[in-house]
């Protein structure tokens, strides 16, 4: 595909010089840079999905006992939903 890009003159000079030193085309370097950037973004998204919420104890305010420990807030909410649905 062909497209037109507006690139800062200094950046273009650096790209053109690097391409010449490596015996490559400017287009190849730009494509390579875009691919690296896109892959970086995909890796960041994958890492964000892997992060798990911290676990905090759910305490009874009246007596300070721990009601629920070692689960994330979302897991606790699911637990409460199951109690309501199934009457456990």
N, C-alpha and C positions, 0 to 999 in steps of 0.2 A: 504494500500500500504506500502511496505517496502522500506526504503531508508537508505543510510549511510550519516551521517553528521560528519563534523570535527568541534568539539567544544573545545574551550579553556578549559584547565584542571580546572582552578579556577571556571569558570562559571559552568562547569559540576558538580563539587563538591557541589556548592551552590544549583543547581537544584536538585541533588540527595538528599541532606540533607532536602530541603524543601518538596520534594515529600514524604520522609520517615516520616517527622513530620506530614504531612497531610494524611498519609496512602494512598497515590496515587502513580501511576507509573510516571516515568520520562517522558514517551511519552505523558501522559495526560497534564503535565505542559507545555511541548513544544508546543503541539497542541493548548492549551489555549492561550499561548503567541502569536502564529502565527495568531490565529483568532482575538485576540484583535488588533494586528498590522494591519491586513487587514481591519478590520472595521474602524479603525482610519483613514486609507488612504481613504476609501470610504467617510467618513464624511468630510474630508478635501476637496475632490473633489466636494462634494455637496455644501459646503460653498463657494467654489470658483465660482461655476456656479451661485450662488445667488447674488454675488456682481454685482452692476450696475455701469456703468461708471459714473464719475462725470459730472455734467452739467455745461457748461460754456456759457456765452453769445457770440454770433457771432456779431461782430461790423463792421460797415461801417467805413473804415479808413478815408474816405474823410470828414465826418462830425461827427463822433463819436456816431451815433445813433445805437441802438440795433436792429439788423435785426432778430435775432432768439434767444429766451431765454427759458430755462427750458428743453431742450432736450439734449440727449447725442450726441456725435459726430456721432455715427452710425445712429441715428435717423435723424440728420441733413443731412447726406449723402443720406439717403433714400428719404428725402423731396426733395432734389435737383434732384435726379433721377426722381421722380414723376413729377417735374416741366418740365424737359426735355422731358419726354415721353408724357405727357398730355398737354404741352404748357400752363400751368397755371401760 
